[in-house]
Amino acid sequence: MSHPESQHGSMDLEHQEHHVVGPKVYLLIFFTLLVCTGLTTWVAFIDLGVLNPVIALAIACFKAGLVVLFFMHIHYSSKLLKLTVASGLFMFLVLITMTLSDYISRAWGLW
């Protein structure tokens, strides 16, 4: 006999798959984030000219990716949720590109 919830078309909660992440993964990600933070601080004290903010932002993007993938469980999610995150990232990049193109082109009228 089936559950009453199944007869009404509701999703049966007993058959949902959940990925359980062990503490080793969380500790590995935590120490990776600590190492990246130390790397960012170390690079900040080296004079690389215009590359300092570029390297700092690259490390920050890597750290943000780790947080999104593992602490927000996107790595183990469905393709639809991954597509949703990717579309949000794409929209963010479009808005940043439009903002920077406006900012860079403002000086053209002064020439």
Protein Blocks (a to p, Z undefined) as FASTA:
>chain_A
ZZfklmnopacfklpccddddfklmmmmmmmmmmmmmmmmmmmmpcehjmmmmmmmmmmm
mmmmmmmmmmnommmmcfklmmmmmmmmmmmmmmmmmmmmmmmmmmmmmZZ
